[in-house]
Amino acid sequence: MAGILLTMGGRPNVNVMEFVVDTEEEIQYLPTTNRSGIESFKGDANFDFCAPLGSTCIVGNKNSYLKIYMLFSFGWKEM
C-alpha cells in the first residue's frame, strides 16, 4: 500500500507536480513514481525526474471535454 500526506496545517507537504498535455495518448509518456518521462518527453530536462504520488495532469482532448488524471503508485488514473 502506498500513501502520502499532501498537506499539513493548510500548507503543502510534498511538491506535487501539475502537467498539461494535448491528448490522452501522451499520458503514458509522462513521468511516474518510478521512472522519468519517456518517448516524446525523453531528453527534456522538464521531464527528467520521477513525479510524486498525487501529481495531476490535465488533458486538452481536442473536440471533447477536458480530462484530469492523478498519479498513484500503480500509474496515472482518470479522475
Secondary structure, 3 states (H helix, E strand, C coil): CCCCCCEECCEECCCCCEEEECCHHHHHHCCCCCCCCCHHHCCCHHHCCCCCCCCEEEECCCCCCCEEEEEECCEEEEC
